[in-house]
Amino acid sequence: MDALRALHNRNSVNLLESPGPSAEQLKNIFKAGLRACDHKNLRPWRFIQIEGDARHQLGELLLTAKTAMDGAEPDAESAAKLRAKPLRAPLVIVVAAHITEHEKVPEIEQILSAGASAQMMMVAAFAQGLGAIWRSGALMFRPEVHQGLGLADNEKIVGFLYMGKAGRAKRVPRLDPADFVRSWPE
Ligand SMILES: Cc1cc2nc3c(=O)[nH]c(=O)nc-3n(C[C@H](O)[C@H](O)[C@H](O)COP(=O)(O)O)c2cc1C
């Protein structure tokens, strides 16, 4: 797909089915993530690929984190829902920022770069005909999730990218750039 067409039309897909991206598609996705803008070339991007049965382990981890966050186990129905969250797509990519102390590059810039790499991967998925959605939530900030995923103290999760075969695509809103842009001074 032409680059501008992908950039202008990318959208999120909630309903994601198997199969997940092929090995070649996934490599293209990660390569796109590695082209995010990056002050001082600190390469703050970390990606964790979770698929197959490992998604069940992620579900357990989310449940552990939720229990710790609330100080009590959720009821059976909520627990089942939480456990099932990672099963909403054949592939989940956890995107994290690896923060390096640097006098010229504050943490926020490194987190932004990790966010940019997530967006690059979203567009690369779309450009290859895949469906994807970027998800987050309070649990991604929990220490239980960080520890469970093997993240270091200087790493922060910026999102969970769910990817798979697009089930039902939604319409892309036609926004007018003029509503978001102004010249300065006016
Ligand atoms: C940092 C971030 C976190 C997000 N977290 C969620 C989420 O937890 N759940 C959700 O449904 N959408 C979440 N979204 C929004 C969707 O990824 C998506 O962008 C939104 O539904 C708009 O659809 P579109 O991308 O097709 O315009 C998040 C987006 C960003 C940038």
The ligand as an SDF file (V2000), in Angstrom:
LIG
                    3D

 31 33  0  0  0  0  0  0  0  0999 V2000
   -2.1300    5.6750   24.4340 C   0  0  0  0  0  0  0  0  0  0  0  0
   -3.4510    5.1340   23.9280 C   0  0  0  0  0  0  0  0  0  0  0  0
   -4.1630    4.2690   24.7220 C   0  0  0  0  0  0  0  0  0  0  0  0
   -5.3940    3.7620   24.2870 C   0  0  0  0  0  0  0  0  0  0  0  0
   -6.0700    2.8760   25.0710 N   0  0  0  0  0  0  0  0  0  0  0  0
   -7.2340    2.3400   24.6380 C   0  0  0  0  0  0  0  0  0  0  0  0
   -7.9130    1.3470   25.3980 C   0  0  0  0  0  0  0  0  0  0  0  0
   -7.4710    0.9300   26.4570 O   0  0  0  0  0  0  0  0  0  0  0  0
   -9.0730    0.8790   24.9250 N   0  0  0  0  0  0  0  0  0  0  0  0
   -9.6100    1.3160   23.7310 C   0  0  0  0  0  0  0  0  0  0  0  0
  -10.6770    0.8340   23.3440 O   0  0  0  0  0  0  0  0  0  0  0  0
   -8.9790    2.2320   22.9830 N   0  0  0  0  0  0  0  0  0  0  0  0
   -7.7980    2.7480   23.4010 C   0  0  0  0  0  0  0  0  0  0  0  0
   -7.1480    3.6820   22.6410 N   0  0  0  0  0  0  0  0  0  0  0  0
   -7.7940    4.2090   21.4330 C   0  0  0  0  0  0  0  0  0  0  0  0
   -7.7790    3.2540   20.2670 C   0  0  0  0  0  0  0  0  0  0  0  0
   -6.4870    2.6930   20.1100 O   0  0  0  0  0  0  0  0  0  0  0  0
   -8.1780    3.9870   18.9590 C   0  0  0  0  0  0  0  0  0  0  0  0
   -7.1820    4.8900   18.5880 O   0  0  0  0  0  0  0  0  0  0  0  0
   -9.5110    4.6880   19.0650 C   0  0  0  0  0  0  0  0  0  0  0  0
  -10.5160    3.7420   19.2780 O   0  0  0  0  0  0  0  0  0  0  0  0
   -9.8560    5.5190   17.8170 C   0  0  0  0  0  0  0  0  0  0  0  0
   -9.9320    4.6790   16.7020 O   0  0  0  0  0  0  0  0  0  0  0  0
   -9.0390    4.9680   15.4040 P   0  0  0  0  0  0  0  0  0  0  0  0
   -7.6240    4.6610   15.7890 O   0  0  0  0  0  0  0  0  0  0  0  0
   -9.6030    4.0530   14.3730 O   0  0  0  0  0  0  0  0  0  0  0  0
   -9.2450    6.4070   15.0520 O   0  0  0  0  0  0  0  0  0  0  0  0
   -5.9080    4.1660   23.0250 C   0  0  0  0  0  0  0  0  0  0  0  0
   -5.1490    5.0230   22.2250 C   0  0  0  0  0  0  0  0  0  0  0  0
   -3.9370    5.5030   22.6640 C   0  0  0  0  0  0  0  0  0  0  0  0
   -3.1440    6.4230   21.7760 C   0  0  0  0  0  0  0  0  0  0  0  0
  1  2  1  0
  2  3  1  0
  2 30  2  0
  3  4  2  0
  4  5  1  0
  4 28  1  0
  5  6  2  0
  6  7  1  0
  6 13  1  0
  7  8  2  0
  7  9  1  0
  9 10  1  0
 10 11  2  0
 10 12  1  0
 12 13  2  0
 13 14  1  0
 14 15  1  0
 14 28  1  0
 15 16  1  0
 16 17  1  0
 16 18  1  0
 18 19  1  0
 18 20  1  0
 20 21  1  0
 20 22  1  0
 22 23  1  0
 23 24  1  0
 24 25  2  0
 24 26  1  0
 24 27  1  0
 28 29  2  0
 29 30  1  0
 30 31  1  0
M  END
$$$$
